[in-house]
Amino acid sequence: MGKGGGCMPSKNRAPLGAPDHDGPAPVSDRSISVEGENPSIETSAPIQDGAILQKDTKKLRIFIVFYSMYGHIEGLAKRMKKGVDGIEGVEGILYRVPEILAPEVLGQMKVPPKGDEIPVISVDKLVEANGFLFGFPTRYGSMAAQMKAFFDSTGNLWSEQKLAGIPAGFFVSTGTQGGGQETTAWTAITQLAHHGMIYVPIGYTFGAGMFRMDSIRGGSPYGAGVFSGDGTRPPSETELALAEHQGKYMAMIVKRFYHSSA
C-alpha cells in the first residue's frame, strides 16, 4: 500500500471534524458516531454474553493485551490504559502474551527482563473482556510471532465464537517509517474477522496532529504506533498522546456500544 498520505485536506480548510489546534480532538458522547478449522462448528453459534451489557455496577473492562520485546509497545500500552481509565465506568487492564523464545536466545538479543507487575494472560481469560486493544511490533509488515502464536492458541474460543461481537483495536511498533505502521494492523484484521470481533480503527479523530509533517510520528488511522528505530528511540510525547487518545476513544466506543445493547 502506498505511503503518499491518503486523502489530503485543503490548504485553506481544516479536515472535517478536526480542531484548529494541534492537540487531539476531544472524546465525548457527542464526538463519536457510533485456527485451525474445526468442521464441527455450529453455523448458528450465538454471540456470547460479553457482547450484551450485564446489568450490574461493575466497570466495563478493556483488556490491553500486548507483546513488547524492548519496551516500546509496553510504553504505549501503559499510556493507553491511562486513556481508558479516564472514561467513567470503564477500566483498562494490562496483560502480556506468553514469550515463545528461549531465555538464552533473548539474552543474545539483549532483551531486557520483564517485571512481574503485568501478568501473562491465558486464552480462557479473554472471555471476561468487554473490549480489546492488541499491541505488537512488526515483523516484515505483520505481527510478531509471539502475538501470532497467542492468536493461534485461541482455537477453542473460535470454534464456539466466544469472542464474537466484542470491539477490538490495534497499536503497533516499527523500526522505520516504511516498516509497516499501516500494514501491521491491516494484516491483523483477519484474526478479528475469524473470531467475529468488531474492528475499531481510530480514523483521524486525533485531530490536526494526524496531519502534521514537521516531525516524525508513528501511528495511523488504523491505530497508535511508535517508531523504534534501532531500538534506542523512545516513544515521543506525540506518540504517547495518540496512544492515550486511542484508549479514551475505545473506552467511549465500548461504553456506548454496551449501553445501547442494554
C-alpha positions as CSV (number, residue, x, y, z in Angstrom):
1,M,0.0,0.0,0.0
2,G,1.2,3.5,-0.7
3,K,2.8,5.9,1.6
4,G,1.5,9.0,-0.1
5,G,-0.6,10.2,2.8
6,G,-4.0,9.2,1.5
7,C,-6.6,12.0,1.5
8,M,-5.0,15.3,2.0
9,P,-7.1,18.3,3.3
10,S,-7.4,21.6,1.5
11,K,-4.7,24.1,2.4
12,N,-7.4,26.6,3.2
13,R,-9.7,24.4,5.2
14,A,-9.2,22.1,8.2
15,P,-10.3,18.4,7.7
16,L,-13.8,17.6,8.6
17,G,-14.2,17.2,12.4
18,A,-10.6,18.3,13.2
19,P,-10.0,21.1,15.7
20,D,-8.0,24.2,14.8
21,H,-5.3,23.3,17.3
22,D,-2.6,20.6,17.1
23,G,-3.9,18.5,20.0
24,P,-6.3,15.6,19.8
25,A,-10.0,16.0,19.2
26,P,-11.9,15.7,22.5
27,V,-13.5,12.4,23.0
28,S,-17.1,12.7,24.3
29,D,-20.5,11.2,23.9
30,R,-21.2,13.7,21.1
31,S,-17.9,13.2,19.2
32,I,-18.5,9.5,18.4
33,S,-21.0,8.1,15.9
34,V,-21.4,5.1,16.9
35,E,-7.3,-21.6,14.0
36,G,-7.4,-24.4,12.9
37,E,-10.6,-25.1,11.0
38,N,-13.0,-27.2,13.1
39,P,-15.6,-28.9,10.9
40,S,-17.9,-29.4,13.9
41,I,-18.5,-25.7,14.5
42,E,-22.2,-24.7,14.6
43,T,-23.2,-22.2,12.0
44,S,-25.7,-20.6,14.3
45,A,-23.3,-20.0,17.3
46,P,-24.8,-17.3,19.4
47,I,-23.0,-14.1,20.3
48,Q,-21.5,-14.6,23.7
49,D,-22.8,-12.8,26.8
50,G,-19.8,-10.5,26.7
51,A,-21.4,-8.7,23.8
52,I,-24.5,-7.9,25.9
53,L,-24.2,-5.5,28.8
54,Q,-24.6,-7.1,32.2
55,K,-26.9,-5.1,34.3
56,D,-24.7,-4.6,37.3
57,T,-22.4,-2.0,38.8
58,K,-19.2,-3.4,37.5
59,K,-17.0,-1.4,35.3
60,L,-16.6,-2.3,31.6
61,R,-13.2,-3.9,31.1
62,I,-10.9,-3.3,28.2
63,F,-8.0,-5.8,28.1
64,I,-4.9,-4.2,26.7
65,V,-3.1,-7.3,25.5
66,F,0.4,-6.8,24.1
67,Y,3.8,-8.2,23.3
68,S,6.8,-5.9,23.8
69,M,10.4,-7.0,23.3
70,Y,12.3,-3.8,24.1
71,G,9.6,-1.8,25.8
72,H,8.2,0.4,23.0
73,I,4.8,-1.3,22.9
74,E,4.7,-1.5,26.6
75,G,5.1,2.3,26.9
76,L,2.2,2.8,24.5
77,A,0.1,0.2,26.4
78,K,0.6,2.0,29.8
79,R,-0.3,5.3,28.3
80,M,-3.3,3.7,26.6
81,K,-4.5,2.4,30.0
82,K,-4.5,6.0,31.3
83,G,-6.8,7.0,28.4
84,V,-9.2,4.1,29.1
85,D,-9.3,4.8,32.8
86,G,-10.1,8.4,32.1
87,I,-13.6,7.4,30.9
88,E,-16.1,6.9,33.7
89,G,-17.3,3.3,34.1
90,V,-14.5,1.8,32.1
91,E,-11.1,0.3,33.2
92,G,-8.1,-0.8,31.2
93,I,-6.3,-4.0,32.3
94,L,-2.8,-4.7,31.1
95,Y,-1.7,-8.2,30.0
96,R,1.3,-9.6,28.3
97,V,1.1,-12.6,25.9
98,P,3.5,-15.6,26.6
99,E,7.0,-15.4,25.3
100,I,8.0,-18.2,22.9
101,L,11.7,-17.6,22.6
102,A,14.2,-19.4,24.9
103,P,15.8,-17.3,27.7
104,E,19.3,-17.9,26.1
105,V,18.0,-16.5,22.8
106,L,16.5,-13.5,24.5
107,G,19.9,-12.9,26.3
108,Q,21.8,-13.0,23.0
109,M,19.3,-10.4,21.6
110,K,19.9,-8.2,24.7
111,V,16.2,-8.2,25.6
112,P,15.7,-6.6,29.0
113,P,14.0,-8.8,31.6
114,K,10.3,-8.3,32.2
115,G,8.9,-7.5,35.6
116,D,6.0,-9.2,37.4
117,E,3.7,-6.2,37.7
118,I,1.9,-7.0,34.4
119,P,0.6,-10.6,34.3
120,V,0.8,-13.0,31.4
121,I,-2.7,-13.7,30.0
122,S,-4.3,-17.1,29.4
123,V,-6.5,-17.7,26.5
124,D,-9.5,-18.5,28.7
125,K,-9.3,-15.1,30.3
126,L,-10.2,-13.4,27.1
127,V,-13.9,-14.1,27.5
128,E,-14.0,-11.7,30.5
129,A,-13.3,-8.7,28.4
130,N,-15.8,-6.1,27.1
131,G,-13.2,-4.8,24.6
132,F,-9.6,-5.3,23.4
133,L,-6.6,-3.3,22.4
134,F,-3.9,-5.6,21.0
135,G,-0.4,-4.2,20.7
136,F,2.6,-5.8,18.9
137,P,5.8,-4.9,17.0
138,T,6.0,-5.7,13.3
139,R,7.9,-8.5,11.6
140,Y,8.1,-7.7,7.9
141,G,4.8,-6.0,7.8
142,S,2.8,-8.3,10.1
143,M,2.5,-9.1,13.8
144,A,5.4,-10.6,15.7
145,A,5.4,-14.4,16.1
146,Q,4.7,-14.2,19.8
147,M,1.4,-12.4,19.2
148,K,0.5,-14.7,16.3
149,A,1.2,-17.8,18.4
150,F,-1.2,-16.4,21.0
151,F,-3.9,-15.9,18.4
152,D,-3.2,-19.4,17.1
153,S,-3.9,-20.8,20.5
154,T,-7.5,-19.4,20.6
155,G,-9.0,-22.2,18.5
156,N,-11.4,-23.4,21.2
157,L,-12.8,-19.9,21.6
158,W,-13.1,-19.6,17.8
159,S,-14.9,-22.9,17.4
160,E,-17.7,-21.6,19.8
161,Q,-17.4,-17.9,18.7
162,K,-16.9,-16.9,22.3
163,L,-15.4,-13.5,21.3
164,A,-17.9,-12.6,18.6
165,G,-19.3,-9.1,18.8
166,I,-16.6,-7.7,21.0
167,P,-14.9,-4.4,19.9
168,A,-11.1,-4.6,19.3
169,G,-8.3,-2.3,18.1
170,F,-4.6,-2.4,17.4
171,F,-1.4,-0.5,18.2
172,V,2.0,-1.2,16.7
173,S,5.7,-0.6,16.7
174,T,8.0,-0.5,13.6
175,G,11.7,0.2,13.1
176,T,11.3,2.5,10.2
177,Q,8.8,4.9,8.6
178,G,8.1,2.5,5.8
179,G,8.2,-0.5,8.1
180,G,4.5,-1.3,8.4
181,Q,2.7,1.2,10.6
182,E,-0.4,0.5,8.5
183,T,0.1,-3.0,7.1
184,T,0.9,-4.5,10.5
185,A,-2.5,-3.5,11.8
186,W,-4.2,-4.2,8.4
187,T,-2.9,-7.8,8.2
188,A,-4.0,-8.4,11.8
189,I,-7.7,-7.7,11.0
190,T,-8.0,-11.3,9.8
191,Q,-7.7,-12.5,13.3
192,L,-10.7,-10.4,14.4
193,A,-12.7,-11.4,11.4
194,H,-12.5,-15.1,12.1
195,H,-13.5,-14.6,15.7
196,G,-16.3,-12.3,14.7
197,M,-14.9,-9.4,16.7
198,I,-15.6,-5.8,15.7
199,Y,-12.6,-3.8,14.4
200,V,-12.4,-0.3,15.7
201,P,-9.9,2.0,14.0
202,I,-9.2,5.5,15.3
203,G,-9.6,7.2,11.9
204,Y,-8.5,10.8,12.1
205,T,-10.1,11.5,15.5
206,F,-6.8,12.6,17.0
207,G,-7.4,15.9,15.1
208,A,-4.8,18.2,13.5
209,G,-1.9,16.2,15.0
210,M,-2.7,13.5,12.4
211,F,-1.8,15.8,9.6
212,R,1.4,17.4,10.8
213,M,4.5,16.8,8.7
214,D,7.1,18.7,10.7
215,S,8.1,15.8,13.0
216,I,8.4,12.0,13.0
217,R,5.4,10.3,14.4
218,G,4.2,6.7,14.5
219,G,0.5,5.8,14.2
220,S,-2.1,5.9,11.5
221,P,-5.9,5.7,11.1
222,Y,-5.6,2.1,12.0
223,G,-4.3,2.8,15.5
224,A,-1.5,4.3,17.6
225,G,2.1,3.5,16.8
226,V,5.7,4.2,17.6
227,F,8.9,4.3,15.5
228,S,11.6,2.3,17.5
229,G,14.5,2.9,15.1
230,D,17.3,0.6,16.1
231,G,15.6,0.0,19.4
232,T,17.0,3.0,21.2
233,R,14.5,5.6,20.2
234,P,11.8,6.0,22.9
235,P,8.2,6.9,22.1
236,S,7.8,10.7,21.5
237,E,5.2,12.6,23.5
238,T,3.0,12.9,20.4
239,E,3.1,9.1,20.0
240,L,2.2,8.6,23.7
241,A,-0.6,11.2,23.4
242,L,-2.0,9.4,20.4
243,A,-2.0,6.1,22.4
244,E,-3.8,7.8,25.3
245,H,-6.3,9.2,22.8
246,Q,-6.9,5.7,21.4
247,G,-7.5,4.4,24.9
248,K,-10.1,7.1,25.5
249,Y,-11.7,6.6,22.1
250,M,-12.0,2.9,22.5
251,A,-13.4,3.3,26.1
252,M,-16.1,5.6,24.8
253,I,-17.0,3.3,21.9
254,V,-17.2,0.3,24.2
255,K,-19.3,2.2,26.7
256,R,-21.8,3.4,24.1
257,F,-21.9,0.1,22.4
258,Y,-22.8,-1.8,25.6
259,H,-25.2,0.8,26.9
260,S,-27.1,0.8,23.6
261,S,-27.3,-3.0,23.8
262,A,-28.8,-3.0,27.2
